[in-house]
Amino acid sequence: MIPLKRNWLIVIVTMALTGCAAQMGSGEGEATTTDSPSIGNQMAGKLAACLLFDPISWSAKDTDQTIFEIKRHNQKIVRYCDK
């Protein structure tokens, strides 16, 4: 298995295992879930997204609207993933 794919798989499995984890309630033994993801889950999600998404290129055949949307997509990747 290619190391990049193996790392991606580890991230996804980790997200799946921790994303649905329950936390103990306030002493009554009830399991409750949190509304906001933990910092670890947020970082794992960001890492997975940055590994999966690459900048998109365009050609002279594309419309102005398509080129605009591609540039907007690529700007988001640069800001989010520091690529």
CORNOR-V563164 format. One record per residue. N is the residue number from 1. PHI is phi in whole degrees, 0 to 359 (NA if undefined). PSI is psi as a letter, one per 30 degrees, with the letter a starting at -180 (* if undefined). Layout:
# CORNOR-V563164
N/PHI/PSI, N/PHI/PSI
This chain:
# CORNOR-V563164
1/NA/k, 2/293/k, 3/306/e, 4/297/e, 5/293/e, 6/296/e, 7/297/e, 8/299/e, 9/298/e, 10/298/e, 11/297/e, 12/296/e, 13/296/e, 14/298/e, 15/298/e, 16/296/e, 17/286/e, 18/268/f, 19/294/f, 20/256/g, 21/293/k, 22/259/l, 23/248/l, 24/291/k, 25/287/a, 26/273/h, 27/86/f, 28/266/g, 29/81/g, 30/275/k, 31/269/k, 32/234/l, 33/257/l, 34/267/l, 35/280/f, 36/248/k, 37/291/l, 38/290/l, 39/300/e, 40/298/e, 41/293/e, 42/297/e, 43/293/e, 44/296/e, 45/295/e, 46/295/e, 47/299/e, 48/298/e, 49/297/e, 50/290/f, 51/284/e, 52/274/e, 53/257/k, 54/241/l, 55/300/l, 56/254/k, 57/256/l, 58/227/l, 59/238/l, 60/295/f, 61/283/f, 62/289/l, 63/283/l, 64/300/e, 65/296/e, 66/297/e, 67/297/e, 68/301/e, 69/294/e, 70/295/e, 71/298/e, 72/297/e, 73/301/e, 74/297/e, 75/296/e, 76/296/e, 77/296/e, 78/300/e, 79/292/e, 80/282/e, 81/252/f, 82/57/h, 83/272/*
